[in-house]
C-alpha cells in the first residue's frame, strides 16, 4: 500500500543507486561507439551533479576529478564503478569488494545456479 511507504534515506537511496549504476555498467557495450562513450561520460557527470544527497554528491565529484570515468569498454566501466564504490565503502568503514567479482554479482550470478 503506497501510502505507508516513506521517502528513501541515504542508505536506501544508496543501495538502489548502486544497483542501477553497477547493472548499467554490467550491460554497457564491450565496444562502445565514440557517441556512446561521450553519452556515458555526460550521464555520469550530470548524475554526480544531481545525486540527491549533498555530501555524497560532493565526494563523488571530487573522486571523479582525480579518477575520471573509464568508458572505453564494459570491463573498464565496471571496474571503474567498482573502484568508486570501494572508495565510498572505505570512507564509511565498510569491507572492500573484490572487483574480480563484479560480473558475478551484477550480471551472471553465482556458478551454483541459485539465481538462474
Ligand atoms: P551498498 O554500499 O549500498 O552496496 C550494495 C551492494 O553492492 C552490496 O551489498 C554488495 O553486494 C555490492 N557492492 C559493494 N561494494 C561494491 C563494489 N565496490 N563494487 C561492486 N559492488 C559492490 N553514504 C554516506 O553515508 N556517505 C557518502 O558520502 C555516500 N556517498 C555515496 C555516493 C554514491 C555515488 C552512492 C550511490 C551512494 C553513496 N552513499 C554514501 C551510500 C552508501 O554507499 C551505501 O549505499 C549505503 O551506506 C548502504 O550500504 P549497504 O551496506 O546497504 O551496501
Boltz pocket constraint, residues with backbone or C-beta under 6 A from the ligand:
constraints:
  - pocket:
      binder: B
      contacts: [[A, 10], [A, 11], [A, 12], [A, 13], [A, 14], [A, 15], [A, 16], [A, 17], [A, 18], [A, 22], [A, 51], [A, 55], [A, 56], [A, 57], [A, 59], [A, 60], [A, 81], [A, 82], [A, 83], [A, 84], [A, 85], [A, 86], [A, 88], [A, 89], [A, 91], [A, 92], [A, 94], [A, 95], [A, 96], [A, 97], [A, 102], [A, 105]]
      max_distance: 6.0
